[in-house]
Amino acid sequence: MNIIVVDDDNLVSLSLKTILESTGKITVTAIGNSGEEAIALYRAYKPDVILMDIRMESMSGIAAGEHILKEYPDAKILYLTTFSDDEYIVKALNMGAKGYILKQDFEGIASALESVLNGQSVFGEKIVTKLPELMKSKEAFNFEKHGISGKEREIMELVAKGLSNKEIAAELFLGEGTVRNYISTLLDKLHLRDRTQLAVYYYTEVKV
C-alpha cells in the first residue's frame, strides 16, 4: 500500500513514516506539511490512501481534502488529528472522508489504513460515540418512499457501524456477492457514491 502523510509537524510525519513502514505492508511515498502540499503530492503520486492532519497553517486538512475529492472523487482520505471537535467530524464525514481517528490511537493507524484501502469507513472509538448525536435525524425516515426493503435497511445499518462485506455476510447469513449487490442497489436508490456516503446518510437521515 502506498500512502502520503501530511502533518504540519515534520517530526510527527517522520515518526509515522517509521512506524508504518516497519509493518512491511505500507510504503510512505511522500511527506507533506501543509494543505497546499497535500494537493500537490496527491496529484503527483496518486496514493492508495492519504493520511492527513486537520489543523494546518494557511490551508486546513479539511479544505485540502475537499479540493482533492473534487479532482479525484475516488480519493481515500483518512484524517489523523489530536482534535475531536464536533465541527471537524461533521465536515470530514459530509465531504466524503473515509475516516477520522485521533493521534493517541496511533497503535491502530496501520490497521485503519488497511480498512480504508479495502473500502471501509474507520472512526476512532471516541468519534463513534459522538456520531449518533451529531448526525441525529429530526424526523422518522420513510423507507417505503425510497423503496428500501427490510433486508436493505439491516445492511445499511451494518455498513454505518463499519462492518465489512464479509462481516455483514456472516451476520445476516448471506453471500458476500449478495451483500455487494444489496449495497449497490442502496447506493442507486439513494443516489449516493459509496459506502462512506451511505454511512453518513444513515446517521444524517435515518438514525433517530
HELIX and SHEET records of a PDB file:
HELIX    1   1 ASN A   10  GLU A   21  1                                  12    
HELIX    2   2 GLY A   35  TYR A   45  1                                  11    
HELIX    3   3 GLY A   61  GLU A   71  1                                  11    
HELIX    4   4 ASP A   86  MET A   95  1                                  10    
HELIX    5   5 LYS A  103  GLY A  108  5                                   6    
HELIX    6   6 ILE A  109  LEU A  117  1                                   9    
HELIX    7   7 GLU A  125  LEU A  134  1                                  10    
HELIX    8   8 GLY A  150  ALA A  160  1                                  11    
HELIX    9   9 ASN A  165  LEU A  172  1                                   8    
HELIX   10  10 GLU A  176  LEU A  190  1                                  15    
HELIX   11  11 ARG A  195  TYR A  201  1                                   7    
HELIX   12  12 TYR A  202  VAL A  206  3                                   5    
SHEET    1   A 6 THR A  27  GLY A  32  0                                        
SHEET    2   A 6 ASN A   2  VAL A   6  1                                        
SHEET    3   A 6 VAL A  49  MET A  52  1                                        
SHEET    4   A 6 ILE A  77  THR A  81  1                                        
SHEET    5   A 6 GLY A  99  LEU A 102  1                                        
SHEET    6   A 6 VAL A 122  PHE A 123  1                                        
END                                                                             
